Amino acid sequence: MLDFAELKEAVADGDDEPYETGKAEFSPIESFAEMPEGATVHLLDDYFPETTLWREGDQLLAEITEHIYTKYWEHKWHGRVYAAAMLRAIKRFIAEGHSLSEGNIENDDEPHIFIRWRLHFPVATNGQVVIDTIQTSFEWVCSRADLILDNAETVLVLGKDTGEALDRLRLIASRLETLGYYAVIIKDQPDKLGESVIQKVMRYALSSKFVIVENTDPSGHLYEIPHVGKAAECVIAFLQEEGKGATWMFEDAFARNKHWQKFVFASGSIEKSVDDAVVWAENFVKQFGAFQQRVLPWMKPAKTPEIPGRTLE
């Protein structure tokens, strides 16, 4: 087991070399309250993510590092693409309230790519819980990255795409990117010969998790909504500035269509509405999925595991 007294002496002597240990030595630790601040521990083991740990006050911090060596990378996606997806996955977990933070990518030394993120634990957490949480966090970041690369985390952004209205679409897309989604604005996507505009919109809508419509000003999206929101039954969040709106024709439709929801924002506060729309859309998709599992015999219920430590404060 780790000897905290030995680590204290090393810190007092100015020795800042990380102490390397494995799971067998780490797991019996009952608490990290006596771990000296300034000491760093490298947790290394077979088939276990490389992790660096240190204490800051009443928190134990664990930084997980995934090293992708692109010359010998065997995944179906290129290493840089997969690394970007891992970072998006980390952002999604953070936005959902999991105890992750500080996601970043280091790619200064090609062909080496390093993806890092942190977990936070109370110092009273025992070693085995820390190990289990690190392992589960790693597995779920990788699993979420695979889902993202299969377009499960794409959001289509519709609305007027000229002048100031286009700036609002880009602001919505930027906020979605910050939250870990791929944001698609139709105007930015290449056209295909032989494909109509509505076919193009439907192609992206049907591959998106949900749709956000900036509904402040009238535009071509008024023609697109019946196709996307009714024929395709896409989950849609409508954002519109207070006192404005593209049309009255949708107002009573919000009462008839549970998969539509309107969010009104004051001028200059659209990002908060994006956050609220994301929470609503994610909850709607989750609740509808649970309903399908209850009523459709071929949709077997499957409990979605959560990262241990999510509720750790």
Backbone bond lengths (Angstrom), bond angles and torsions (degrees), N, CA, C in turn:
res aa  C-N    CA-C-N  psi(-1)  N-CA   C-N-CA  omega(-1)  CA-C   N-CA-C  phi
1 M - - - 1.458 - - 1.521 109.93 -
2 L 1.315 116.76 150.39 1.450 120.97 179.42 1.519 110.87 -58.48
3 D 1.335 116.27 136.47 1.459 122.09 178.82 1.529 108.00 -100.12
4 F 1.340 116.71 100.64 1.461 120.14 -177.80 1.519 112.14 -66.50
5 A 1.334 117.08 -30.23 1.463 119.95 178.12 1.531 109.97 -63.90
6 E 1.322 115.23 -39.51 1.469 120.10 178.14 1.525 110.40 -65.94
7 L 1.328 116.65 -39.10 1.457 120.13 177.96 1.532 111.03 -65.71
8 K 1.346 117.26 -37.07 1.467 121.14 178.18 1.518 110.72 -62.27
9 E 1.333 115.66 -42.27 1.467 119.75 179.12 1.525 110.50 -63.92
10 A 1.307 116.44 -41.07 1.465 120.22 -179.97 1.528 110.58 -62.87
11 V 1.337 116.59 -42.88 1.458 120.47 178.75 1.523 110.40 -63.92
12 A 1.339 116.76 -42.41 1.469 121.26 179.82 1.525 111.38 -63.13
13 D 1.331 116.58 -31.97 1.471 120.96 179.69 1.528 112.23 -83.91
14 G 1.319 116.97 0.94 1.458 120.51 179.45 1.510 113.96 81.05
15 D 1.330 117.24 14.13 1.466 121.52 179.03 1.530 108.68 -82.24
16 D 1.332 116.97 108.96 1.459 120.41 -178.09 1.527 112.81 -104.03
17 E 1.340 116.79 14.98 1.460 120.47 177.21 1.530 109.97 -69.54
18 P 1.322 118.38 133.28 1.462 120.25 178.73 1.528 111.24 -63.14
19 Y 1.314 116.10 143.62 1.459 121.74 176.41 1.521 108.20 -91.65
20 E 1.323 117.84 122.23 1.456 121.94 -178.62 1.525 110.90 -91.89
21 T 1.323 115.20 135.82 1.450 120.56 -179.42 1.520 109.66 -148.07
22 G 1.340 115.84 168.06 1.460 121.53 177.94 1.515 110.94 -116.48
23 K 1.327 115.83 178.93 1.462 120.38 -177.12 1.527 112.51 -63.52
24 A 1.325 117.04 -36.82 1.462 120.02 -177.78 1.524 111.77 -62.43
25 E 1.327 116.73 -36.77 1.463 121.15 179.80 1.526 111.34 -81.64
26 F 1.324 116.45 -25.74 1.462 121.37 -174.18 1.529 112.95 -87.05
27 S 1.338 117.02 -38.11 1.464 120.93 -171.27 1.537 114.89 -62.37
28 P 1.360 121.22 -32.25 1.473 119.32 -178.35 1.523 114.77 -72.44
29 I 1.328 118.66 -8.75 1.465 120.92 -176.91 1.536 109.45 -63.77
30 E 1.326 116.09 126.68 1.458 121.33 -177.64 1.524 112.57 -86.45
31 S 1.329 116.68 -26.43 1.459 120.66 -178.49 1.525 108.34 -161.50
32 F 1.339 115.13 153.98 1.464 120.20 178.33 1.532 111.57 -109.55
33 A 1.339 115.37 17.67 1.460 120.31 -178.58 1.528 112.09 -62.94
34 E 1.342 117.17 -29.59 1.464 120.98 -178.94 1.523 113.13 -93.50
35 M 1.315 117.10 0.54 1.466 119.33 177.92 1.523 108.98 -68.45
36 P 1.319 118.23 125.91 1.468 119.73 -175.61 1.526 112.06 -71.68
37 E 1.314 116.63 139.54 1.456 120.22 172.46 1.525 108.37 -67.87
38 G 1.307 116.68 139.77 1.463 121.59 -176.09 1.513 112.52 101.09
39 A 1.341 116.90 -15.91 1.467 120.98 177.10 1.525 109.46 -89.67
40 T 1.322 115.72 141.90 1.461 121.51 179.59 1.521 109.43 -123.25
41 V 1.330 116.47 135.35 1.458 121.90 -179.00 1.533 108.67 -120.05
42 H 1.322 116.32 129.94 1.461 121.53 173.26 1.524 107.95 -99.69
43 L 1.318 115.84 118.52 1.463 121.39 177.87 1.519 108.05 -97.66
44 L 1.330 115.31 109.53 1.465 121.28 -176.27 1.520 109.16 -126.78
45 D 1.331 116.19 135.49 1.462 119.48 178.64 1.521 108.42 -162.69
46 D 1.336 115.94 165.59 1.460 120.75 179.52 1.522 110.38 -65.69
47 Y 1.336 116.20 137.14 1.462 122.72 176.88 1.533 111.75 52.92
48 F 1.318 115.02 40.56 1.462 121.42 -179.69 1.520 108.19 -140.42
49 P 1.345 118.14 136.80 1.470 119.57 -177.50 1.523 112.63 -64.32
50 E 1.318 115.71 137.77 1.460 120.91 177.34 1.527 109.53 -61.46
51 T 1.331 116.53 127.91 1.464 120.42 -174.34 1.526 110.88 -137.20
52 T 1.312 115.79 136.43 1.462 122.64 174.61 1.520 108.10 -112.31
53 L 1.344 116.23 132.56 1.468 120.45 -176.44 1.514 111.06 -125.82
54 W 1.327 116.08 146.21 1.457 122.27 174.46 1.529 108.44 -156.67
55 R 1.336 115.64 164.77 1.467 120.38 -179.03 1.512 110.26 -108.83
56 E 1.340 114.93 138.07 1.463 122.21 172.10 1.526 107.59 -130.47
57 G 1.328 116.65 102.54 1.460 120.77 -177.84 1.505 111.26 62.01
58 D 1.326 117.02 -124.39 1.460 120.43 -178.68 1.523 112.57 -94.47
59 Q 1.352 116.04 17.54 1.461 121.18 -179.89 1.527 110.93 -118.47
60 L 1.332 115.53 138.66 1.459 121.71 168.97 1.516 106.73 -102.11
61 L 1.329 116.76 123.94 1.459 121.23 -179.64 1.523 109.66 -105.05
62 A 1.325 115.07 137.83 1.466 121.24 178.22 1.519 108.32 -127.05
63 E 1.338 116.99 118.99 1.466 121.34 178.17 1.520 108.83 -103.51
64 I 1.327 115.74 117.33 1.454 122.52 -179.23 1.523 109.16 -92.86
65 T 1.332 116.71 136.19 1.462 121.49 179.73 1.520 110.00 -124.23
66 E 1.331 115.52 124.87 1.461 121.10 171.48 1.524 107.36 -105.92
67 H 1.326 116.96 124.44 1.464 121.96 -178.97 1.522 108.57 -105.22
68 I 1.321 116.43 116.79 1.460 121.67 175.70 1.521 108.48 -104.70
69 Y 1.327 115.94 119.88 1.465 121.77 177.14 1.525 106.25 -103.85
70 T 1.326 116.96 101.69 1.459 121.71 -167.10 1.532 113.58 -62.82
71 K 1.323 118.50 -23.97 1.462 120.11 179.69 1.524 111.69 -65.73
72 Y 1.327 117.02 -29.94 1.463 121.07 -177.44 1.529 111.16 -121.28
73 W 1.327 116.75 28.05 1.461 122.58 -179.41 1.522 108.81 -84.42
74 E 1.342 118.05 124.66 1.465 122.15 -173.45 1.519 113.80 -108.66
75 H 1.312 117.82 0.85 1.463 120.61 178.94 1.529 109.99 -67.48
76 K 1.345 117.24 154.82 1.471 120.42 -177.99 1.519 112.06 -66.40
77 W 1.342 118.38 -23.71 1.452 122.28 177.28 1.522 109.75 -98.22
78 H 1.331 117.05 146.26 1.462 120.86 178.03 1.524 109.47 -60.67
79 G 1.324 116.30 150.39 1.461 121.61 -176.39 1.515 113.48 -55.29
80 R 1.336 117.49 -42.99 1.469 119.85 -178.91 1.527 111.00 -66.92
81 V 1.333 116.50 -37.42 1.461 120.73 178.65 1.529 109.79 -65.96
82 Y 1.334 115.97 -43.26 1.462 119.96 -178.77 1.525 110.70 -67.91
83 A 1.336 116.80 -38.13 1.465 120.36 177.97 1.521 110.73 -61.11
84 A 1.341 116.74 -42.97 1.464 120.70 178.45 1.528 110.45 -62.84
85 A 1.328 116.98 -38.04 1.470 120.73 178.52 1.527 110.84 -67.57
86 M 1.333 116.99 -37.59 1.468 120.03 176.31 1.522 110.57 -61.76
87 L 1.334 116.69 -41.18 1.460 120.04 179.22 1.527 110.45 -64.15
88 R 1.328 117.01 -39.96 1.465 119.95 176.51 1.524 110.66 -63.73
89 A 1.327 116.16 -39.24 1.465 120.01 178.76 1.526 110.59 -61.64
90 I 1.318 116.37 -42.34 1.468 120.85 178.42 1.520 109.97 -61.24
91 K 1.327 116.92 -43.62 1.469 120.90 179.00 1.525 110.94 -61.79
92 R 1.342 116.91 -39.84 1.460 119.85 179.55 1.530 110.38 -64.65
93 F 1.338 117.20 -43.78 1.458 119.66 179.18 1.528 111.35 -62.76
94 I 1.333 117.02 -39.81 1.462 120.47 178.13 1.522 109.62 -62.39
95 A 1.338 116.91 -46.13 1.462 121.25 -179.22 1.525 111.62 -62.90
96 E 1.328 117.50 -28.17 1.459 122.02 -179.01 1.521 112.98 -86.60
97 G 1.341 116.68 -1.63 1.458 119.65 174.72 1.509 116.20 97.80
98 H 1.309 118.42 8.60 1.454 120.57 176.65 1.536 110.18 -75.38
99 S 1.316 115.76 158.29 1.470 120.33 -173.07 1.526 111.98 -84.46
100 L 1.332 116.37 55.30 1.458 122.26 175.81 1.522 108.68 -114.57
101 S 1.340 116.14 155.67 1.463 120.05 175.54 1.517 109.59 -161.49
102 E 1.327 115.44 171.19 1.469 123.07 170.22 1.524 114.12 60.50
103 G 1.327 117.94 39.20 1.458 119.31 177.11 1.528 111.42 -69.77
104 N 1.329 116.77 133.12 1.465 120.07 178.22 1.526 110.54 -156.99
105 I 1.335 115.04 161.96 1.466 122.63 178.28 1.514 108.83 -122.04
106 E 1.331 115.95 135.87 1.468 122.22 173.99 1.521 108.19 -118.49
107 N 1.347 115.86 121.82 1.461 120.39 -177.65 1.528 109.98 -138.61
108 D 1.331 115.71 41.66 1.466 120.64 -177.19 1.523 112.47 -77.77
109 D 1.329 116.79 -23.53 1.459 121.51 -174.06 1.525 109.28 -120.40
110 E 1.349 115.33 81.86 1.459 120.42 178.75 1.533 108.94 -59.60
111 P 1.329 121.87 134.58 1.463 128.73 13.12 1.530 114.02 -98.89
112 H 1.331 117.76 24.17 1.464 120.47 -177.40 1.528 110.59 -92.28
113 I 1.328 116.29 131.39 1.461 122.30 176.08 1.524 107.83 -125.07
114 F 1.324 116.53 129.98 1.461 121.65 178.77 1.525 109.22 -118.60
115 I 1.332 115.86 126.06 1.457 122.21 175.38 1.526 106.98 -111.63
116 R 1.322 115.81 127.22 1.469 119.54 -176.99 1.527 110.64 -128.92
117 W 1.321 115.54 145.23 1.460 121.62 170.60 1.525 108.59 -151.66
118 R 1.329 115.63 164.47 1.460 120.30 -174.59 1.519 112.35 -119.99
119 L 1.327 114.27 149.96 1.457 123.10 170.78 1.522 107.88 -116.74
120 H 1.323 116.29 150.67 1.463 121.48 -179.51 1.521 109.05 -121.56
121 F 1.340 116.79 133.91 1.463 122.64 179.78 1.523 109.66 -132.36
122 P 1.327 117.69 148.36 1.463 118.96 166.20 1.529 108.86 -64.51
123 V 1.317 117.84 147.43 1.473 119.66 -177.67 1.526 111.28 -64.34
124 A 1.337 117.95 -17.78 1.466 120.29 179.94 1.528 112.71 -77.62
125 T 1.333 117.97 -5.59 1.460 121.66 179.15 1.528 110.24 -65.07
126 N 1.335 117.67 140.48 1.465 119.44 179.18 1.526 111.60 -86.23
127 G 1.315 115.47 163.65 1.457 121.62 -173.57 1.512 114.20 -61.27
128 Q 1.338 117.77 -38.18 1.457 119.82 -177.61 1.526 111.32 -67.52
129 V 1.325 117.07 -38.34 1.472 120.27 177.05 1.516 110.26 -63.86
130 V 1.324 116.85 -40.56 1.463 120.58 178.26 1.528 110.12 -61.27
131 I 1.333 116.52 -45.84 1.465 120.80 179.44 1.529 110.93 -60.84
132 D 1.334 116.66 -47.28 1.465 120.70 -178.58 1.529 111.43 -62.58
133 T 1.326 116.17 -39.68 1.457 120.39 -179.04 1.518 111.15 -67.62
134 I 1.323 116.92 -41.88 1.464 121.24 177.86 1.522 110.19 -60.12
135 Q 1.334 116.88 -47.26 1.458 121.34 -178.58 1.535 111.03 -62.76
136 T 1.329 116.24 -45.16 1.458 119.96 -178.76 1.518 111.23 -67.57
137 S 1.332 116.96 -40.17 1.458 120.84 178.03 1.524 110.69 -58.94
138 F 1.317 116.24 -45.54 1.468 120.80 179.71 1.527 111.01 -61.44
139 E 1.321 116.29 -46.35 1.463 120.20 -177.85 1.529 111.07 -63.66
140 W 1.334 116.92 -39.32 1.455 119.37 -177.05 1.514 112.82 -77.92
141 V 1.306 118.62 -29.78 1.473 119.91 173.53 1.526 109.23 -65.22
142 C 1.324 117.23 -44.00 1.471 120.65 178.80 1.526 111.05 -65.20
143 S 1.329 117.14 -42.07 1.458 120.74 179.70 1.521 110.85 -64.37
144 R 1.333 116.83 -42.02 1.465 120.57 179.46 1.524 110.41 -66.69
145 A 1.334 117.11 -36.21 1.466 120.58 177.11 1.523 110.51 -60.94
146 D 1.333 117.24 -41.15 1.469 120.35 177.49 1.526 110.57 -61.51
147 L 1.330 116.91 -42.25 1.457 120.51 179.42 1.532 111.23 -63.92
148 I 1.321 115.62 -41.65 1.460 120.06 179.62 1.520 110.43 -61.17
149 L 1.320 116.78 -41.56 1.460 120.49 -179.26 1.522 112.34 -70.60
150 D 1.313 116.57 -16.93 1.467 120.78 174.74 1.531 111.36 -95.45
151 N 1.345 115.75 20.32 1.475 122.99 176.17 1.516 114.55 69.53
152 A 1.305 118.91 19.49 1.459 120.36 179.57 1.525 111.95 -76.95
153 E 1.313 118.44 -13.15 1.456 121.04 -176.98 1.527 111.50 -121.04
154 T 1.333 116.79 33.88 1.458 122.05 177.92 1.520 109.84 -96.48
155 V 1.330 116.35 141.45 1.465 121.71 176.32 1.528 108.10 -125.54
156 L 1.325 117.13 127.11 1.461 122.28 175.90 1.524 109.45 -87.20
157 V 1.327 117.22 132.09 1.463 122.52 179.49 1.527 108.43 -112.97
158 L 1.331 116.32 117.06 1.463 122.31 -179.14 1.520 110.69 -113.72
159 G 1.325 115.88 160.65 1.452 121.33 178.24 1.517 110.26 145.16
160 K 1.317 116.72 179.96 1.458 121.42 178.55 1.524 109.07 -59.82
161 D 1.340 116.98 130.24 1.466 119.68 -172.80 1.529 112.54 -120.12
162 T 1.327 115.15 40.50 1.466 119.62 173.63 1.529 108.67 -135.32
163 G 1.338 116.31 155.56 1.455 122.15 175.26 1.517 113.97 57.30
164 E 1.340 116.90 -139.79 1.461 122.09 -178.12 1.524 111.72 -64.92
165 A 1.325 116.47 -29.71 1.464 120.04 179.23 1.525 111.01 -63.21
166 L 1.328 116.90 -37.64 1.461 120.41 176.99 1.528 110.27 -64.44
167 D 1.317 117.43 -36.09 1.468 120.69 176.63 1.526 110.44 -60.71
168 R 1.346 116.61 -38.46 1.461 119.43 178.01 1.524 111.20 -66.50
169 L 1.341 116.66 -40.06 1.470 119.29 176.98 1.522 110.64 -60.36
170 R 1.318 116.30 -42.31 1.468 119.63 -179.14 1.527 111.02 -68.63
171 L 1.320 117.57 -33.35 1.456 120.37 176.36 1.522 110.45 -66.29
172 I 1.334 116.50 -41.20 1.468 120.73 175.94 1.526 109.89 -61.64
173 A 1.341 116.60 -47.24 1.469 121.11 -179.39 1.517 111.10 -61.63
174 S 1.330 116.88 -40.37 1.464 120.63 179.74 1.522 111.02 -62.87
175 R 1.337 116.06 -42.18 1.465 119.16 179.10 1.522 110.68 -65.54
176 L 1.319 117.23 -40.04 1.464 120.63 177.45 1.522 111.28 -62.75
177 E 1.326 116.85 -39.82 1.470 120.91 177.76 1.527 110.06 -62.48
178 T 1.328 116.80 -40.91 1.463 120.95 178.18 1.522 111.09 -60.78
179 L 1.330 116.04 -34.15 1.460 121.46 179.70 1.523 112.75 -82.18
180 G 1.341 117.25 -1.05 1.452 120.58 174.38 1.512 116.03 99.88
181 Y 1.331 118.21 7.91 1.464 121.01 179.33 1.529 110.85 -93.87
182 Y 1.328 115.74 159.23 1.453 121.77 163.57 1.529 106.45 -87.59
183 A 1.303 117.90 119.90 1.460 121.31 -179.75 1.525 109.30 -102.81
184 V 1.318 116.47 130.91 1.465 121.95 -176.88 1.521 109.54 -116.94
185 I 1.334 116.83 122.39 1.452 123.44 169.85 1.530 107.00 -107.24
186 I 1.311 117.30 123.84 1.472 121.63 -172.63 1.521 111.89 -55.02
187 K 1.309 117.29 -40.45 1.464 121.08 -177.32 1.524 112.12 -59.63
188 D 1.329 116.74 -27.87 1.470 121.05 -177.38 1.525 112.79 -85.42
189 Q 1.325 117.55 -8.33 1.456 120.88 -175.22 1.534 110.62 -94.76
190 P 1.327 117.53 143.50 1.471 120.47 -178.64 1.522 111.78 -66.63
191 D 1.325 115.05 145.63 1.463 120.75 176.71 1.527 110.02 -84.20
192 K 1.332 115.57 156.39 1.460 121.83 175.23 1.528 108.58 -117.41
193 L 1.322 116.40 129.64 1.456 119.50 176.93 1.525 109.87 -59.73
194 G 1.305 115.54 134.07 1.458 120.51 -179.96 1.514 113.98 89.75
195 E 1.331 117.96 -6.80 1.465 122.15 -179.89 1.522 108.54 -104.33
196 S 1.330 117.41 126.62 1.460 120.72 178.88 1.523 110.15 -74.35
197 V 1.328 115.55 166.66 1.469 120.08 179.34 1.526 110.46 -60.75
198 I 1.333 117.08 -44.61 1.462 119.03 -178.29 1.524 111.43 -67.72
199 Q 1.333 117.74 -32.48 1.470 120.06 175.19 1.525 110.74 -65.18
200 K 1.319 115.79 -39.07 1.464 120.39 177.70 1.527 110.47 -63.13
201 V 1.322 116.06 -45.76 1.463 120.33 178.51 1.527 110.54 -61.18
202 M 1.310 116.95 -44.33 1.466 120.72 -178.73 1.527 111.56 -65.57
203 R 1.324 116.19 -36.13 1.472 119.75 179.31 1.533 110.46 -59.88
204 Y 1.323 116.08 -45.26 1.466 119.26 179.74 1.528 111.62 -75.62
205 A 1.323 117.26 -35.46 1.466 119.90 -179.86 1.520 111.38 -62.72
206 L 1.329 116.54 -43.34 1.461 120.63 -176.68 1.527 113.39 -73.20
207 S 1.339 117.04 -16.08 1.464 119.64 176.55 1.528 111.52 -100.19
208 S 1.339 116.92 6.58 1.463 121.60 -179.53 1.520 110.83 -101.56
209 K 1.324 115.20 152.53 1.467 119.92 177.19 1.521 110.44 -70.50
210 F 1.331 116.20 -40.03 1.450 121.51 174.34 1.531 108.22 -158.50
211 V 1.336 115.72 175.51 1.459 122.04 -176.09 1.528 109.07 -123.84
212 I 1.326 116.82 139.55 1.461 121.60 171.21 1.523 108.05 -114.90
213 V 1.336 116.07 128.06 1.468 122.30 179.10 1.519 108.90 -111.67
214 E 1.323 116.71 123.67 1.460 120.81 171.94 1.519 105.88 -85.88
215 N 1.342 115.71 107.25 1.463 122.13 -165.18 1.527 112.74 -109.02
216 T 1.330 117.18 23.96 1.462 120.09 -178.22 1.525 112.12 -72.53
217 D 1.342 116.59 -41.26 1.471 121.28 -175.62 1.530 110.09 -119.25
218 P 1.335 117.02 145.68 1.470 119.64 177.35 1.526 111.31 -67.92
219 S 1.317 116.03 143.68 1.467 121.25 178.20 1.520 108.36 -165.77
220 G 1.317 115.95 -168.70 1.452 121.14 -179.53 1.510 114.28 -62.01
221 H 1.341 117.89 -15.36 1.471 118.81 -179.48 1.530 111.33 -65.48
222 L 1.336 117.26 -20.63 1.462 119.78 177.61 1.526 111.05 -64.66
223 Y 1.326 116.72 -30.01 1.468 121.29 175.30 1.530 110.67 -80.24
224 E 1.324 116.39 -31.05 1.470 120.75 -176.16 1.526 113.10 -75.72
225 I 1.350 117.50 -31.97 1.464 120.78 -173.60 1.530 113.58 -59.27
226 P 1.344 120.66 -44.26 1.473 118.04 178.25 1.527 113.24 -58.62
227 H 1.321 116.62 -34.42 1.468 120.04 178.44 1.532 111.01 -73.68
228 V 1.333 116.13 -48.09 1.462 121.08 -175.35 1.528 111.57 -75.38
229 G 1.333 116.44 -43.39 1.452 120.56 -172.81 1.512 115.26 -89.32
230 K 1.350 116.81 -25.24 1.471 119.62 -179.17 1.521 111.94 -107.83
231 A 1.324 117.13 -57.50 1.473 119.15 -179.15 1.526 111.14 -63.47
232 A 1.337 116.68 -46.94 1.473 120.47 -177.36 1.521 112.88 -89.08
233 E 1.344 117.54 -11.92 1.470 122.84 178.67 1.527 113.16 56.49
234 C 1.330 116.81 34.95 1.468 120.36 177.87 1.531 110.26 -70.65
235 V 1.312 115.58 145.43 1.465 121.50 174.42 1.530 107.41 -72.57
236 I 1.343 116.77 126.11 1.461 120.41 -173.71 1.521 111.02 -129.91
237 A 1.334 115.90 130.87 1.460 122.84 170.49 1.525 107.62 -107.76
238 F 1.325 116.21 124.11 1.459 122.29 179.02 1.527 109.00 -99.16
239 L 1.319 116.61 126.27 1.461 121.82 177.04 1.520 108.51 -112.03
240 Q 1.319 117.90 128.42 1.459 118.58 176.10 1.526 110.45 -146.45
241 E 1.331 114.06 146.13 1.460 120.55 -177.96 1.523 110.20 -68.90
242 E 1.333 114.62 141.98 1.460 120.81 -178.89 1.529 110.90 -56.05
243 G 1.341 115.60 131.84 1.452 120.68 178.88 1.514 114.14 83.59
244 K 1.324 117.34 0.91 1.457 121.20 -179.29 1.528 109.39 -129.57
245 G 1.330 116.25 176.77 1.456 120.21 178.43 1.513 110.73 167.63
246 A 1.316 116.40 149.21 1.462 121.19 -175.47 1.526 112.70 -71.96
247 T 1.334 116.89 -32.35 1.468 120.95 -176.88 1.522 109.48 -167.83
248 W 1.352 114.83 156.56 1.464 120.08 172.79 1.531 110.87 -85.67
249 M 1.319 117.43 -10.53 1.462 121.08 -171.06 1.524 113.35 -65.25
250 F 1.351 117.46 -22.34 1.465 119.50 -178.29 1.532 112.56 -92.59
251 E 1.332 117.75 -10.72 1.468 119.29 -169.46 1.518 113.15 -58.80
252 D 1.329 118.87 -46.56 1.458 118.95 179.19 1.524 111.93 -78.04
253 A 1.344 117.14 -15.53 1.471 120.39 178.24 1.526 111.56 -68.84
254 F 1.332 116.93 -25.43 1.473 118.99 178.80 1.529 110.71 -64.25
255 A 1.330 116.79 -30.03 1.466 120.12 178.82 1.520 111.92 -75.98
256 R 1.334 116.56 -29.23 1.468 120.63 -177.47 1.527 113.31 -86.31
257 N 1.314 116.35 -26.67 1.471 120.62 -173.81 1.527 110.46 -112.28
258 K 1.315 116.11 104.87 1.462 120.07 -178.54 1.527 112.48 -65.45
259 H 1.334 116.81 -23.39 1.459 119.90 -177.83 1.533 111.72 -88.79
260 W 1.342 116.74 11.57 1.463 122.63 172.21 1.529 108.26 -114.66
261 Q 1.316 116.67 143.63 1.459 120.13 176.77 1.527 108.90 -149.94
262 K 1.345 116.22 137.46 1.461 120.62 -179.65 1.524 110.47 -103.60
263 F 1.343 115.44 138.95 1.464 122.79 177.14 1.529 108.22 -126.75
264 V 1.314 116.24 120.38 1.464 121.83 -178.86 1.517 109.04 -99.30
265 F 1.323 116.00 133.23 1.465 119.28 -178.85 1.524 110.26 -125.66
266 A 1.331 115.63 148.53 1.453 121.19 173.59 1.521 108.94 -76.60
267 S 1.298 117.43 154.16 1.468 121.35 -179.54 1.523 110.11 -53.98
268 G 1.334 115.88 127.23 1.461 121.21 178.06 1.515 114.96 89.24
269 S 1.333 118.24 2.25 1.474 119.72 -177.39 1.524 111.91 -124.13
270 I 1.305 117.19 34.53 1.460 120.40 -175.08 1.524 112.51 -68.08
271 E 1.334 118.16 -29.44 1.467 120.32 -176.75 1.524 111.63 -62.65
272 K 1.345 117.11 -37.12 1.470 119.94 177.48 1.523 110.11 -63.01
273 S 1.335 117.21 -38.41 1.459 120.21 177.96 1.529 111.17 -66.89
274 V 1.332 117.00 -34.78 1.461 119.85 175.82 1.524 109.80 -61.89
275 D 1.326 116.95 -45.35 1.464 120.74 178.56 1.527 111.03 -59.71
276 D 1.338 116.22 -45.16 1.469 119.91 179.49 1.526 111.01 -64.49
277 A 1.324 116.57 -39.20 1.465 120.57 179.72 1.524 111.17 -64.32
278 V 1.327 116.70 -40.49 1.463 121.11 179.17 1.527 110.54 -63.03
279 V 1.324 117.17 -45.17 1.465 120.50 179.24 1.528 110.49 -60.56
280 W 1.336 116.14 -46.05 1.475 119.40 179.17 1.523 111.16 -61.97
281 A 1.338 117.54 -47.64 1.465 121.04 -176.65 1.520 111.47 -62.97
282 E 1.327 116.92 -44.59 1.462 120.35 179.30 1.528 110.43 -61.94
283 N 1.326 117.12 -42.77 1.465 120.30 179.03 1.524 111.54 -65.13
284 F 1.346 116.25 -39.45 1.460 119.04 179.46 1.528 110.57 -63.41
285 V 1.328 116.85 -46.80 1.468 120.93 179.72 1.519 110.36 -60.34
286 K 1.332 116.36 -42.44 1.466 120.73 -179.44 1.527 110.91 -65.08
287 Q 1.341 117.12 -45.42 1.467 120.61 -178.98 1.526 111.69 -67.28
288 F 1.327 116.62 -38.25 1.467 119.20 178.33 1.524 110.46 -66.64
289 G 1.323 116.71 -38.12 1.458 120.22 176.75 1.518 111.63 -62.69
290 A 1.335 116.42 -41.08 1.466 120.26 177.60 1.529 110.96 -64.37
291 F 1.340 116.72 -38.06 1.463 120.93 176.68 1.530 111.05 -62.38
292 Q 1.337 116.37 -44.05 1.461 120.31 178.25 1.523 111.31 -59.58
293 Q 1.323 116.43 -39.68 1.462 119.72 179.95 1.521 111.74 -65.85
294 R 1.326 116.25 -29.44 1.465 119.59 179.89 1.517 112.08 -77.16
295 V 1.347 117.94 -36.81 1.465 119.70 -169.92 1.523 114.72 -105.87
296 L 1.324 117.71 -17.22 1.460 119.87 -178.99 1.525 109.65 -106.86
297 P 1.314 118.36 114.64 1.471 121.59 -173.01 1.529 114.05 -62.04
298 W 1.339 117.90 -25.58 1.467 119.01 -178.27 1.532 112.68 -86.86
299 M 1.332 117.01 -3.81 1.462 120.79 178.32 1.527 107.88 -100.52
300 K 1.294 116.24 85.20 1.458 120.38 -174.84 1.529 111.01 -66.47
301 P 1.320 116.89 133.52 1.469 118.81 177.33 1.513 110.22 -62.71
302 A 1.309 115.76 140.34 1.468 121.16 177.16 1.510 108.05 -140.04
303 K 1.307 116.02 119.11 1.463 120.08 178.96 1.515 109.46 -68.54
304 T 1.321 116.45 130.16 1.462 121.43 178.24 1.518 109.27 -87.57
305 P 1.338 118.26 111.04 1.463 119.59 -179.59 1.520 110.62 -64.17
306 E 1.294 115.77 148.99 1.457 120.93 175.77 1.517 108.62 -111.97
307 I 1.308 115.39 156.91 1.464 119.78 179.31 1.511 109.11 -68.48
308 P 1.332 118.66 121.08 1.460 118.80 174.50 1.523 109.20 -54.85
309 G 1.299 116.53 139.74 1.461 119.18 -179.40 1.499 112.74 100.43
310 R 1.349 116.69 -4.02 1.474 118.60 -178.55 1.517 110.22 -58.18
311 T 1.343 116.51 -37.53 1.452 119.65 -176.82 1.523 112.40 -91.56
312 L 1.330 117.02 1.44 1.451 119.11 179.01 1.519 109.31 -67.25
313 E 1.285 116.20 133.55 1.468 120.65 -176.52 1.528 108.96 -104.82
